[in-house]
Amino acid sequence: MADVNCARCGITREAAGRVLPGPLGDEIEQRICAECWAEWTQRQIRVINHYALQPVRKEDREKLYEFTREFLNLPTEGATPRT
C-alpha cells in the first residue's frame, strides 16, 4: 500500500486504502492514513449511536459522511480546504 501525507494527523504513513465507495472513498484513499481511519471506525460507532443514525437511510448516511469529513479534516464537498 502507498504512503500518504495524512490530512488529519499530518504524518506520512501507510494509506487507508479503498474504504468507502464514491468520491469520499477516493479522497480518503488519497489523503488519509490507515491509523486515522482505524481511529474513525471506532469513533463512528459512538456517533451512530449518539445521533441514532441508520446508515441504510440515505439522509443518515449523508450525515455520517459529514461527520467523517469533519473528523478526518477533509473539506466538505464544494468547500475550500482548511490550511
A tleap script that builds the chain and sets N, CA, C and O, in Angstrom:
source leaprc.protein.ff14SB
mol = sequence {
  NMET ALA ASP VAL ASN CYS ALA ARG CYS GLY
  ILE THR ARG GLU ALA ALA GLY ARG VAL LEU
  PRO GLY PRO LEU GLY ASP GLU ILE GLU GLN
  ARG ILE CYS ALA GLU CYS TRP ALA GLU TRP
  THR GLN ARG GLN ILE ARG VAL ILE ASN HIE
  TYR ALA LEU GLN PRO VAL ARG LYS GLU ASP
  ARG GLU LYS LEU TYR GLU PHE THR ARG GLU
  PHE LEU ASN LEU PRO THR GLU GLY ALA THR
  PRO ARG CTHR
}
set mol.1.N position { 0.850 -1.181 0.000 }
set mol.1.CA position { 0.000 0.000 0.000 }
set mol.1.C position { 0.893 1.240 0.000 }
set mol.1.O position { 1.957 1.241 0.618 }
set mol.2.N position { 0.474 2.262 -0.670 }
set mol.2.CA position { 1.242 3.505 -0.781 }
set mol.2.C position { 1.173 4.313 0.512 }
set mol.2.O position { 0.275 4.129 1.335 }
set mol.3.N position { 2.128 5.196 0.666 }
set mol.3.CA position { 2.122 6.110 1.800 }
set mol.3.C position { 1.444 7.413 1.386 }
set mol.3.O position { 1.472 7.808 0.221 }
set mol.4.N position { 0.835 8.069 2.377 }
set mol.4.CA position { 0.208 9.375 2.150 }
set mol.4.C position { 0.628 10.324 3.260 }
set mol.4.O position { 0.952 9.898 4.369 }
set mol.5.N position { 0.620 11.610 2.951 }
set mol.5.CA position { 0.773 12.624 3.983 }
set mol.5.C position { -0.643 12.899 4.474 }
set mol.5.O position { -1.414 13.584 3.801 }
set mol.6.N position { -0.979 12.377 5.624 }
set mol.6.CA position { -2.356 12.362 6.123 }
set mol.6.C position { -2.905 13.768 6.380 }
set mol.6.O position { -2.247 14.600 7.004 }
set mol.7.N position { -4.107 14.013 5.893 }
set mol.7.CA position { -4.778 15.306 6.079 }
set mol.7.C position { -5.190 15.518 7.531 }
set mol.7.O position { -5.369 16.658 7.959 }
set mol.8.N position { -5.341 14.450 8.286 }
set mol.8.CA position { -5.765 14.589 9.683 }
set mol.8.C position { -4.587 14.770 10.618 }
set mol.8.O position { -4.548 15.740 11.375 }
set mol.9.N position { -3.616 13.849 10.584 }
set mol.9.CA position { -2.515 13.892 11.550 }
set mol.9.C position { -1.271 14.586 11.014 }
set mol.9.O position { -0.405 14.990 11.791 }
set mol.10.N position { -1.170 14.730 9.685 }
set mol.10.CA position { -0.025 15.407 9.089 }
set mol.10.C position { 1.230 14.557 8.986 }
set mol.10.O position { 2.291 15.054 8.608 }
set mol.11.N position { 1.116 13.272 9.322 }
set mol.11.CA position { 2.264 12.370 9.286 }
set mol.11.C position { 2.185 11.521 8.022 }
set mol.11.O position { 1.097 11.135 7.593 }
set mol.12.N position { 3.341 11.231 7.427 }
set mol.12.CA position { 3.370 10.349 6.256 }
set mol.12.C position { 3.365 8.907 6.750 }
set mol.12.O position { 4.288 8.458 7.430 }
set mol.13.N position { 2.299 8.195 6.387 }
set mol.13.CA position { 2.108 6.809 6.814 }
set mol.13.C position { 1.437 6.029 5.697 }
set mol.13.O position { 1.122 6.569 4.636 }
set mol.14.N position { 1.226 4.740 5.964 }
set mol.14.CA position { 0.521 3.885 5.018 }
set mol.14.C position { -0.912 4.385 4.823 }
set mol.14.O position { -1.598 4.723 5.788 }
set mol.15.N position { -1.352 4.426 3.573 }
set mol.15.CA position { -2.695 4.907 3.242 }
set mol.15.C position { -3.763 3.952 3.770 }
set mol.15.O position { -3.519 2.759 3.949 }
set mol.16.N position { -4.935 4.497 4.011 }
set mol.16.CA position { -6.056 3.696 4.493 }
set mol.16.C position { -6.538 2.728 3.418 }
set mol.16.O position { -7.096 1.677 3.732 }
set mol.17.N position { -6.327 3.075 2.163 }
set mol.17.CA position { -6.800 2.229 1.069 }
set mol.17.C position { -8.237 2.564 0.706 }
set mol.17.O position { -8.770 3.598 1.109 }
set mol.18.N position { -8.845 1.691 -0.047 }
set mol.18.CA position { -10.221 1.919 -0.522 }
set mol.18.C position { -11.193 1.436 0.543 }
set mol.18.O position { -11.473 0.240 0.634 }
set mol.19.N position { -11.714 2.365 1.355 }
set mol.19.CA position { -12.564 2.005 2.485 }
set mol.19.C position { -14.039 2.348 2.274 }
set mol.19.O position { -14.910 1.795 2.944 }
set mol.20.N position { -14.314 3.256 1.347 }
set mol.20.CA position { -15.686 3.657 1.034 }
set mol.20.C position { -15.820 3.816 -0.472 }
set mol.20.O position { -14.831 4.066 -1.162 }
set mol.21.N position { -17.034 3.672 -0.986 }
set mol.21.CA position { -17.238 3.914 -2.415 }
set mol.21.C position { -17.353 5.413 -2.704 }
set mol.21.O position { -17.500 6.226 -1.791 }
set mol.22.N position { -17.284 5.755 -3.971 }
set mol.22.CA position { -17.567 7.114 -4.421 }
set mol.22.C position { -16.457 8.109 -4.153 }
set mol.22.O position { -15.331 7.740 -3.820 }
set mol.23.N position { -16.803 9.401 -4.309 }
set mol.23.CA position { -15.812 10.471 -4.178 }
set mol.23.C position { -15.166 10.542 -2.792 }
set mol.23.O position { -13.968 10.805 -2.680 }
set mol.24.N position { -15.947 10.311 -1.745 }
set mol.24.CA position { -15.373 10.345 -0.409 }
set mol.24.C position { -14.353 9.220 -0.247 }
set mol.24.O position { -13.292 9.424 0.344 }
set mol.25.N position { -14.664 8.051 -0.761 }
set mol.25.CA position { -13.717 6.934 -0.730 }
set mol.25.C position { -12.434 7.260 -1.464 }
set mol.25.O position { -11.344 6.920 -1.003 }
set mol.26.N position { -12.560 7.928 -2.624 }
set mol.26.CA position { -11.383 8.345 -3.390 }
set mol.26.C position { -10.505 9.281 -2.561 }
set mol.26.O position { -9.284 9.134 -2.509 }
set mol.27.N position { -11.155 10.242 -1.920 }
set mol.27.CA position { -10.427 11.234 -1.140 }
set mol.27.C position { -9.728 10.592 0.062 }
set mol.27.O position { -8.582 10.924 0.366 }
set mol.28.N position { -10.411 9.685 0.734 }
set mol.28.CA position { -9.816 9.000 1.881 }
set mol.28.C position { -8.620 8.172 1.421 }
set mol.28.O position { -7.572 8.175 2.067 }
set mol.29.N position { -8.778 7.473 0.318 }
set mol.29.CA position { -7.699 6.642 -0.216 }
set mol.29.C position { -6.452 7.475 -0.516 }
set mol.29.O position { -5.331 7.005 -0.321 }
set mol.30.N position { -6.639 8.696 -0.985 }
set mol.30.CA position { -5.529 9.549 -1.396 }
set mol.30.C position { -4.962 10.409 -0.269 }
set mol.30.O position { -3.826 10.875 -0.366 }
set mol.31.N position { -5.739 10.629 0.806 }
set mol.31.CA position { -5.322 11.639 1.783 }
set mol.31.C position { -5.316 11.215 3.245 }
set mol.31.O position { -4.922 12.005 4.103 }
set mol.32.N position { -5.748 9.975 3.561 }
set mol.32.CA position { -5.883 9.574 4.959 }
set mol.32.C position { -5.052 8.321 5.244 }
set mol.32.O position { -5.046 7.378 4.453 }
set mol.33.N position { -4.357 8.323 6.372 }
set mol.33.CA position { -3.550 7.162 6.748 }
set mol.33.C position { -4.424 6.100 7.421 }
set mol.33.O position { -5.519 6.382 7.907 }
set mol.34.N position { -3.909 4.888 7.431 }
set mol.34.CA position { -4.634 3.753 7.993 }
set mol.34.C position { -4.915 3.939 9.487 }
set mol.34.O position { -5.968 3.527 9.973 }
set mol.35.N position { -3.986 4.554 10.213 }
set mol.35.CA position { -4.181 4.748 11.656 }
set mol.35.C position { -5.339 5.703 11.948 }
set mol.35.O position { -6.151 5.437 12.834 }
set mol.36.N position { -5.419 6.805 11.215 }
set mol.36.CA position { -6.522 7.741 11.427 }
set mol.36.C position { -7.848 7.121 11.006 }
set mol.36.O position { -8.874 7.361 11.642 }
set mol.37.N position { -7.835 6.325 9.937 }
set mol.37.CA position { -9.060 5.651 9.517 }
set mol.37.C position { -9.515 4.671 10.603 }
set mol.37.O position { -10.706 4.596 10.905 }
set mol.38.N position { -8.591 3.930 11.183 }
set mol.38.CA position { -8.936 2.987 12.251 }
set mol.38.C position { -9.525 3.731 13.456 }
set mol.38.O position { -10.469 3.260 14.090 }
set mol.39.N position { -8.953 4.896 13.757 }
set mol.39.CA position { -9.471 5.715 14.842 }
set mol.39.C position { -10.915 6.139 14.548 }
set mol.39.O position { -11.772 6.104 15.430 }
set mol.40.N position { -11.172 6.537 13.299 }
set mol.40.CA position { -12.518 6.946 12.913 }
set mol.40.C position { -13.503 5.780 12.990 }
set mol.40.O position { -14.642 5.973 13.417 }
set mol.41.N position { -13.101 4.595 12.593 }
set mol.41.CA position { -14.039 3.466 12.624 }
set mol.41.C position { -14.500 3.167 14.046 }
set mol.41.O position { -15.632 2.732 14.256 }
set mol.42.N position { -13.628 3.399 15.020 }
set mol.42.CA position { -14.028 3.230 16.415 }
set mol.42.C position { -14.960 4.361 16.860 }
set mol.42.O position { -15.956 4.120 17.541 }
set mol.43.N position { -14.634 5.577 16.474 }
set mol.43.CA position { -15.440 6.725 16.884 }
set mol.43.C position { -16.805 6.736 16.197 }
set mol.43.O position { -17.792 7.160 16.798 }
set mol.44.N position { -16.873 6.276 14.947 }
set mol.44.CA position { -18.136 6.364 14.223 }
set mol.44.C position { -19.225 5.527 14.877 }
set mol.44.O position { -20.405 5.857 14.755 }
set mol.45.N position { -18.864 4.468 15.555 }
set mol.45.CA position { -19.851 3.663 16.275 }
set mol.45.C position { -20.552 4.531 17.320 }
set mol.45.O position { -21.775 4.483 17.455 }
set mol.46.N position { -19.780 5.316 18.049 }
set mol.46.CA position { -20.370 6.218 19.048 }
set mol.46.C position { -21.220 7.292 18.387 }
set mol.46.O position { -22.280 7.646 18.903 }
set mol.47.N position { -20.766 7.818 17.246 }
set mol.47.CA position { -21.524 8.850 16.523 }
set mol.47.C position { -22.862 8.275 16.060 }
set mol.47.O position { -23.902 8.912 16.226 }
set mol.48.N position { -22.836 7.083 15.484 }
set mol.48.CA position { -24.069 6.438 15.014 }
set mol.48.C position { -25.036 6.255 16.174 }
set mol.48.O position { -26.222 6.559 16.050 }
set mol.49.N position { -24.538 5.761 17.296 }
set mol.49.CA position { -25.406 5.542 18.451 }
set mol.49.C position { -25.908 6.847 19.048 }
set mol.49.O position { -27.085 6.955 19.393 }
set mol.50.N position { -25.043 7.831 19.175 }
set mol.50.CA position { -25.420 9.109 19.788 }
set mol.50.C position { -26.524 9.813 18.993 }
set mol.50.O position { -27.478 10.333 19.572 }
set mol.51.N position { -26.389 9.825 17.689 }
set mol.51.CA position { -27.363 10.516 16.841 }
set mol.51.C position { -28.452 9.588 16.315 }
set mol.51.O position { -29.292 10.004 15.517 }
set mol.52.N position { -28.439 8.331 16.760 }
set mol.52.CA position { -29.422 7.326 16.334 }
set mol.52.C position { -29.502 7.251 14.805 }
set mol.52.O position { -30.585 7.196 14.223 }
set mol.53.N position { -28.331 7.251 14.178 }
set mol.53.CA position { -28.279 7.200 12.715 }
set mol.53.C position { -28.522 5.774 12.230 }
set mol.53.O position { -28.128 4.802 12.876 }
set mol.54.N position { -29.169 5.677 11.099 }
set mol.54.CA position { -29.383 4.404 10.428 }
set mol.54.C position { -28.714 4.526 9.053 }
set mol.54.O position { -29.326 5.020 8.106 }
set mol.55.N position { -27.465 4.079 8.947 }
set mol.55.CA position { -26.715 4.282 7.708 }
set mol.55.C position { -27.370 3.704 6.451 }
set mol.55.O position { -26.978 4.071 5.343 }
set mol.56.N position { -28.345 2.822 6.589 }
set mol.56.CA position { -29.033 2.319 5.394 }
set mol.56.C position { -29.934 3.393 4.790 }
set mol.56.O position { -30.278 3.324 3.610 }
set mol.57.N position { -30.317 4.383 5.594 }
set mol.57.CA position { -31.116 5.506 5.092 }
set mol.57.C position { -30.180 6.545 4.488 }
set mol.57.O position { -29.185 6.931 5.102 }
set mol.58.N position { -30.507 6.990 3.290 }
set mol.58.CA position { -29.625 7.918 2.561 }
set mol.58.C position { -29.308 9.178 3.363 }
set mol.58.O position { -28.148 9.586 3.422 }
set mol.59.N position { -30.306 9.801 3.978 }
set mol.59.CA position { -30.066 11.052 4.701 }
set mol.59.C position { -29.175 10.825 5.927 }
set mol.59.O position { -28.354 11.680 6.257 }
set mol.60.N position { -29.330 9.686 6.600 }
set mol.60.CA position { -28.458 9.383 7.736 }
set mol.60.C position { -27.039 9.074 7.268 }
set mol.60.O position { -26.074 9.472 7.920 }
set mol.61.N position { -26.906 8.380 6.163 }
set mol.61.CA position { -25.590 8.073 5.610 }
set mol.61.C position { -24.875 9.362 5.211 }
set mol.61.O position { -23.673 9.497 5.440 }
set mol.62.N position { -25.600 10.308 4.618 }
set mol.62.CA position { -25.003 11.590 4.251 }
set mol.62.C position { -24.546 12.355 5.495 }
set mol.62.O position { -23.489 12.985 5.484 }
set mol.63.N position { -25.340 12.300 6.565 }
set mol.63.CA position { -24.959 12.951 7.819 }
set mol.63.C position { -23.696 12.294 8.380 }
set mol.63.O position { -22.798 12.988 8.859 }
set mol.64.N position { -23.622 10.967 8.325 }
set mol.64.CA position { -22.443 10.247 8.793 }
set mol.64.C position { -21.222 10.634 7.961 }
set mol.64.O position { -20.128 10.790 8.505 }
set mol.65.N position { -21.397 10.789 6.658 }
set mol.65.CA position { -20.292 11.214 5.796 }
set mol.65.C position { -19.821 12.619 6.168 }
set mol.65.O position { -18.629 12.908 6.069 }
set mol.66.N position { -20.732 13.497 6.595 }
set mol.66.CA position { -20.342 14.830 7.060 }
set mol.66.C position { -19.459 14.722 8.298 }
set mol.66.O position { -18.431 15.391 8.400 }
set mol.67.N position { -19.874 13.869 9.245 }
set mol.67.CA position { -19.072 13.652 10.448 }
set mol.67.C position { -17.711 13.050 10.084 }
set mol.67.O position { -16.696 13.393 10.689 }
set mol.68.N position { -17.694 12.159 9.101 }
set mol.68.CA position { -16.456 11.532 8.645 }
set mol.68.C position { -15.503 12.586 8.106 }
set mol.68.O position { -14.327 12.611 8.471 }
set mol.69.N position { -16.007 13.460 7.235 }
set mol.69.CA position { -15.178 14.529 6.663 }
set mol.69.C position { -14.635 15.441 7.768 }
set mol.69.O position { -13.463 15.814 7.750 }
set mol.70.N position { -15.484 15.791 8.713 }
set mol.70.CA position { -15.068 16.672 9.803 }
set mol.70.C position { -13.961 16.017 10.633 }
set mol.70.O position { -12.942 16.650 10.908 }
set mol.71.N position { -14.149 14.764 11.031 }
set mol.71.CA position { -13.166 14.062 11.847 }
set mol.71.C position { -11.835 13.916 11.120 }
set mol.71.O position { -10.774 14.074 11.725 }
set mol.72.N position { -11.889 13.615 9.828 }
set mol.72.CA position { -10.681 13.367 9.055 }
set mol.72.C position { -10.049 14.641 8.482 }
set mol.72.O position { -9.056 14.581 7.756 }
set mol.73.N position { -10.637 15.786 8.820 }
set mol.73.CA position { -10.130 17.076 8.362 }
set mol.73.C position { -10.145 17.177 6.837 }
set mol.73.O position { -9.217 17.704 6.224 }
set mol.74.N position { -11.207 16.666 6.248 }
set mol.74.CA position { -11.406 16.774 4.800 }
set mol.74.C position { -12.441 17.850 4.547 }
set mol.74.O position { -13.434 17.924 5.271 }
set mol.75.N position { -12.242 18.684 3.546 }
set mol.75.CA position { -13.217 19.751 3.289 }
set mol.75.C position { -14.559 19.165 2.854 }
set mol.75.O position { -14.616 18.102 2.234 }
set mol.76.N position { -15.622 19.864 3.184 }
set mol.76.CA position { -16.924 19.436 2.708 }
set mol.76.C position { -16.965 19.634 1.208 }
set mol.76.O position { -16.242 20.477 0.676 }
set mol.77.N position { -17.790 18.880 0.525 }
set mol.77.CA position { -17.835 18.981 -0.929 }
set mol.77.C position { -18.161 20.401 -1.344 }
set mol.77.O position { -19.126 20.991 -0.859 }
set mol.78.N position { -17.356 20.948 -2.242 }
set mol.78.CA position { -17.573 22.291 -2.733 }
set mol.78.C position { -16.899 23.366 -1.912 }
set mol.78.O position { -16.891 24.530 -2.313 }
set mol.79.N position { -16.322 23.000 -0.750 }
set mol.79.CA position { -15.659 23.983 0.101 }
set mol.79.C position { -14.176 24.007 -0.201 }
set mol.79.O position { -13.632 23.065 -0.777 }
set mol.80.N position { -13.527 25.088 0.190 }
set mol.80.CA position { -12.073 25.172 0.034 }
set mol.80.C position { -11.423 24.456 1.200 }
set mol.80.O position { -11.933 24.527 2.319 }
set mol.81.N position { -10.306 23.764 0.974 }
set mol.81.CA position { -9.626 23.023 2.041 }
set mol.81.C position { -9.123 23.939 3.145 }
set mol.81.O position { -8.731 25.079 2.898 }
set mol.82.N position { -9.142 23.417 4.369 }
set mol.82.CA position { -8.578 24.149 5.513 }
set mol.82.C position { -7.069 24.026 5.480 }
set mol.82.O position { -6.525 23.000 5.072 }
set mol.83.N position { -6.390 25.094 5.918 }
set mol.83.CA position { -4.928 25.044 5.987 }
set mol.83.C position { -4.452 25.260 7.388 }
set mol.83.O position { -3.247 25.252 7.639 }
savepdb mol mol.pdb
quit
